[in-house]
Amino acid sequence: MAAPRAKKKKQNEFVVNTIIGPHSFIRGEVNSGGFTRVDGYMKGNLHAEGRVVVGENARMQSSITGTAVTVGGVVTGNVLASERLVVLSSAVILGDITTRRIEVHEGSLVHGRIRVCQTEEAWKRAASEYQDKRHG
């Protein structure tokens, strides 16, 4: 019985729940229940329960929370990725990063503190600190 549920969960990781298109402007906090793709302009925090893709032409003045985050555009704000963060060569991140794994491509620009947590205890502490700063 667990196998079908696990398979469905895996499939849902690739179903896009929220898209902010190339000519869209969003102002305010966005909470998404799954995979979120941003190709437009956003000013306000993004909290996704799943993966986040920030397209090459996206411009965000936002802190981002997600499981697996890929950034190809410009993000002015902090990033919390519970599984991993991929910073593509076209990306600019001006803010602090907290994640378990990180991949940074040549040509990208990251200006901020990078915190990679290797243990579950370190991750819980870092995520808690991140949430405290966000809500404090």
N, C-alpha and C positions, 0 to 999 in steps of 0.2 A: 504494500500500500504506500510506503514512503517513496518508492521509486517514481510513480507518476507525479506525485506532488513536487518532488525535487526537479523533475523534468519540466514541469509547468513553470516553476519559479525561474529556472534557467532561461526558458523561452521569454518570460516577461522582462528579463533584464535587457532585452533588445527591442522591445516594443516601446516606441517613443510616446510618452504620455503628454509632454508639453513641448511645444515648439514656439520660439520667439523668432519670427521670420526676419529676413534681411532688411526690410523697410519698416520694421516695427520699433516703437519706442515704448518701453515699460518703465513706469516710475512707481516704486513701492515694493514691498516684500512679496516674494513668490515662494509658495510651498508646493512642492510637486511630489506626487505619490510614486514616481518611478523615473524612468529615463527622461532626461531633459536636454534639449538642444537649443542653444542660443546662437543666432546669426545676426541679430539686430543690436539695438542699443538698450541697455538696462541700467537704471539707477535705483538701487535698492537690493537688499540681500536675497540670495537664492538658496533655499534649503530643499534638497532633493533626497528622497528615500532611496534613490537608485543612482545610475550613472549620469554624468553631466558631460556634455561636449560643448565647448565654446569654439565656434567656428572662426576661421581665419579673419573674417571681416567684422566680427563682433567687437563691441566696445562696451565694457561693463565697469560701472563704479559700484561694485558689489563685493560683499564677502560671499564665498561659495562654500556650501557643505554638500557632500555627496559621497558615494561609495568609491567609484572609479571615475576620476575627473581627467579630462583631456582638454588642454587649453591650446588654441591656435591663434586667438585674437589678443586683445588688450584687456587686462583685468587690473583695476585699481582697487585692491581690497585683499583680505586674507582668504586662504584656501584651506579647508579641512577635508581631506580625502581618507576615508576609513580603510580603503584597500590600497589604492595607488593613485599617483598623479603622473601624467605624461605631459611634458611641456614641449610642444612642437617648435620647430625652428622659426616659425613666424610669430611666436608668442612673446608677449611682454607681461610680466606679473610684477606689480608694484605693491608688495604686501608680504606678510608672513605666511609660511606654508607649514602645515602639520599633516603628516601622512605616515603610512607604514612602509611604502616603497615609492621611489621617485625615479623617473627617467627624464633627463633633460637633453634635448637635441641641440646640436651645435647651431649657433646663430640666434638662439633665444636670449631674452634678457630677463633676469630675475633680480629684483632689488628688494631684499627683506631677509628675515631670519628663516632658515629652513630647519625643520625639526623632523627627523625620521625616527620613528619609534619601532624598535626591534622586538620588544616584549609586550605582552598583553597588559602588564602592569604599567609600563611606560606609556602605552597608548591611552589607557583609561585616565591616567593623570593628565596627559596632554590634552585630551578631548575635554576633560572637565575644566581645565584652565581656559581653553578656547571658549567654551560655553559661558563661563563666568565673565570673561571680557566682553563677549557679545551681548550679554544681558545686563551687564553691570555698568 
